Amino acid sequence: MSADQKIGSPVHGAGSFSVKASSAARIPEVQYTFAGHNLAEKLVGDVVIGTGVTFAVAPFLTVVDKAIVQSAAGTHNLLRSAFESVQGMFLHPVKYVKSPTFLLMWGIYAGTYSTANSLKTLVEHQSYKNAVRSDRDSSMSRNDSEDLGKAGIFLGTTFVNSGLSLLKDRTYARLYGSNPVQVSVPRLTYAMWMARDLSVVGSSFVLPDLVYPKVMDTYGLDEAAAKGVCQLALPMGAQLVAGPLHYLGLDIYNRNLNSKTWYEAVVDRSKSLYRGVTPVIIARIARIAPGYGFGGVMNTKCRDNWRDYLLQREVKRIMAQPKKENASRLVALVHGLTGVRPSSSRDRPIF
C-alpha cells in the first residue's frame, strides 16, 4: 500500500471509511500507543501459527532427515529408510508423536517460525514508530533502520534455528549414524551444519522479502504470487549449497580419517561426496518444500489472516463509537497492524 493510497475497504457492520495514509505523519503522540496496542495479540498469533503450521509438516521432515542420516551412514538407502519410517508412523502414531525423532523436529521448526514471526512483528512496530516520530529523517536513514531490522531478524532466527538444529542433528547422528558410540561431535561437523543453516534460513526468511519485488516487476505477478514463488523457489535452490554441507558434516562424524594425511582425507571425502550427495540434495529439496516452502506459504497466509481479523475487529469497535478523531485513530491502527510506514509513495510494506 503506498502512502497516497486511500484506505477505503468497507468492513462488515462498521460502515465504510476513507482516510489518507499520508496524514499519519500528523498523528499526535497519544496515537503511537494505539498503533501498537495489539502487539501482544500479534505476538501470540505469531507463536500459535508457527507452532501449528510446523506440527503439520514435521512428520514428513522426520522421515527425510532420518533417511539422509542413515543413507550417509550406509546402513539404509533413502527409500528403505523412508518406508520403514512411514510404516512405523501409521502403525504406531501415538508412539511416533511422543518420540524424540518427531519432538526434536517439531521443536526446531516451531521455534524457528515463531522466532521469525515475532521478530518481524517487533521490527515492524519499531520501524513504524520511528518513522512517525521522526518524519524529518531522510529516506536513507529510514532504509538504514529497515536494513538493520532485517539483519536482526536474520541473525535472531539463525541463532535459534542453528542451536535447535545442532541439537537435533547430534541426536539423529547418534541414533541412526554408523558411529553411535562416539562421545562428541567433531567441531568441523558443527561448522558444516552451521553453514548449512545460514544458507537455509537466509533463503527462507530474508531473501524472499528482498527478491519478490523484482519478481513482480520482471514477470508482472501480483504481490501474493511473487511471494509464493520466492518462498518455494529460493529455499529449494539453496539446497545445492546446503545438501553438500549436510552430507560432509555427517561424513566427518561417521568416518574418522585422522590416520590419513590432510590431502588424502580431502580426496577421500570428495569422492564420498561425489558418490553420495545427489540423493541427499534431492531428499533435502523434497524436505524443504513442506518445511520452508509450503510451510512458509501457510505461515504467511495464516499470519496475514490473523492480522486482518485484528484490524477488522478494531475498526468495528472504533466505528461503533464515532468521534472526531476517528480518522487519525484509524490511520494509526492500519499502519500499526499492517506495517505500512507513513513515508513516500515509493515504499512498500515492510514485511
Protein Blocks (a to p, Z undefined) as FASTA:
>chain_A
ZZklccfbdcehkapadddfklmmmgcfklmmmmmmmmmmmmmmmmmmmmmmmmmmmmmm
mmmmmmmmmmmnopacfklmmmmmmmmmmmmmmlmmmpmklmmmmmmmmmmmmmmmmmmm
mmmmmmmmmmmmmmmbcfklmmmmmmmmmmmmmmmmmmmmmmmmmmmmmmmmmmmmmblm
bmbacfklmmmmmmmmmmmmmmmmmmmmmmmmmmmmmnopafklmmmmmmmmmmmmmmmm
mmmmmmmmmmmmmpccklpcfklmmmmmmmmmmmmmmmmmmmmmmmmmmmmmmmmmmmmm
mmmmmmmmmmmmmmmmmmmmgcfklmmmmmmmmmmmnopacddfkbccfZZ
